[in-house]
Amino acid sequence: MAKTKIAFVCTDCGTEHGQWQGQCSSCRAWNTLSQVNLGNNNSPAAKADFRSKGYAGQQSDVQSLVDIDLESLPRFSSSIGELDRVLGGGLVPGSVILVGGNPGAGKSTLLLQIMCTLADIDKSALYVTGEESLQQVGMRAQRLNLPQQKLKLLAETNVEQICQAAQEHKPSLLVVDSIQVMHSSDVPSAPGSVSQVRECAAYLIQYAKQTNTVLFLVGHVTKEGNLAGPKVLEHMIDCFVMLEGGTDSKYRILRSQKNRFGAVNELGVFAMTEQGMKEVKNPSAIFLARTEEDSAGSLVMVLWEGTRPLLVEIQALVDTSPLGNPRRVAVGLEQNRLAMLLAVLHRHGGLYMADQDVFVNVVGGVKVSETSADLALLLAIVSSFKDKPIDRDTVVFGEVGLAGEIRPVQGGQERLQEAAKHGFKRAIVPKANVPKTRVEGLEVIGVNKIEQALAAL
């Protein structure tokens, strides 16, 4: 038997070393070298046909960009409209999609629904479970009343065995739940380690690329909410979507953080029901479940999520602080930006809040990452500080600069149309976002400075 070749790879930078040493000579990190078997001709990896064909199959000739045939691999629907929106229009053959989320968010439920539905319409599908037994998966499918006749199941954690079974059944879709429990015979470390996750993912991705199989990988998250495992895993896959939402709410938000086939930061909304994950086609309606009475500190803003506007309510509470260092608490918003906007409000709006506790919250668990919420946040804070309610029919968006100016944001026309569709009568927006043609039923007020926005209230 030929001797197995080994190497020592740094888990931080990926540099290979001929022998183990305490410090990586490339990135200078300590105790990051892990042993990796390079394999031999008798190993299962060498016997696999697709492993000997390179990363993406047989080597092709150099081609011009305009000569590449794009019709040979058409997209197809996942049977769920919100997921198709997040993925950029549907599933692409040969794509690798990493699905992350907290425990109990509904990752396995969503993927099982997709696989059962597509398998029932003559799309060959293989669901590989490494954390649950086949009986548990079957019980979930039965509880959700899913079609169970055509979906193939496999309980396995060895990637060589998984790819061997996939070569025999040739599925169009393959789910691996989850990548953190998979292991390769060529890597001596324990499942879930950096080297195992990286090598197992590379093995599965190589199979998916060469066979044009849609591959779903389920990923764990850390207690901070980030994807567990090496950062290189996010570089290897084509799409990375995160399923947000806890057990205290029935709504789940699917957000794309990387997408080679569509827009990033696209957002899809689902409701967890007894029949599984149901798509919410009008998410603005669920985030606008407001009380009948006007309340100080409550205001509706229009966000831009991916390719569509989204109406969300923001709430602020300003109260006299008994502490020498007042609190600044932001839920769903960046706390550093809240502190910056309070300084702008003091300097250019003339409102002193250094002795006030300020609490802000985005209703519905939405996380706001864009700057179009600045103006709505400031006006909600002023409303709570002066204890004066804002008209319920008012909607606001706009970015606030350090000089107190109101800057325009993208998609102004679409945001105003979305607000008018939900019955809002007045909008306070940056002057550059005022449309040339009147929006039916909506009074648009353009402002350039914070003083003008406060006067418009």
Buried (B, 14 or more C-beta within 10 A) or exposed (E): EEEEEBBBBBBBEEBEBEEEEEEBEEEEBEEBBBEBBEBBEEBBBEEBEBBEBEEEBEEEEEEEEEEEEEEEEEBBBBBBEBBBBBBBEBBBBBBBBBBBBBEEBBBBBBBBBBBBBBBBEEBBBBBBBBBBEEEEBBEBBEEBEBEBEBBBBBBBBBBBBBBBBBBEEEBBBBBBBBBBBBBBBBBBBEBBBBBBBBBBBBBBBBBBBBBBBBBBBBBBBEEEEEBBBBEBBBEBBBBBBBBBBEEEEEBBBBBBBBBEBBEBBBBBBBBBEEEBBBBBEEBBEBBBEEEEEBBBBBBBBBBBBBBBBBBBBBBBBBEEBEEEEBEBEBEBBBEEBBEBBBEBBEEBBEBEBEEBBBBBBBBBBBEBEBBBBBBBBBBBBBBBBBEEBBEBBBBBBBBBBEEBBBBBBEBBBBBBBBBBBBEBBBBBBBBEBBBEEEBEEBEBBBBBBBEBBBEBB
